Amino acid sequence: MTMLIGVGCDVIEIVRVQKAIEREAFVERVYAPSEIAYCRSRGKQAAASFAARFAAKEIGRAHVWTPVT
């Protein structure tokens, strides 16, 4: 059983993600096809949507790979 030890906030710069999503290889490696379709449908807010999903994936990855002692 996993215990919640603390609460945090993951912050990412939208501009950084905006540059990264210009590379299709990055987009295809990090996001599922349904996520790509949704984020691209957001128009001017696409980069913010990609960034939010990236931040969520990062915190999930950190949680899975961080041992709880």
Phi, psi and omega in degrees: 000134180265134177256145174276116183264329182201173179237139180222177179227124180264123182245136178222145180279126180298322180299322179296317179291323179301319177292320182293322183285354172290340177265111184301326179298321178296313182301313183291331180284326188263326189246148174284155179307321179292326177292319180298313181299315181296309184299318180292333179286350183279358177063237182295340180267009183302313182298321178295321178293316176299318181296317180298317179293322178296315179299318179296320178294320179297315181292324176296317179296317180296321181293318182293321186266359179263116180290142177259122181248000000 
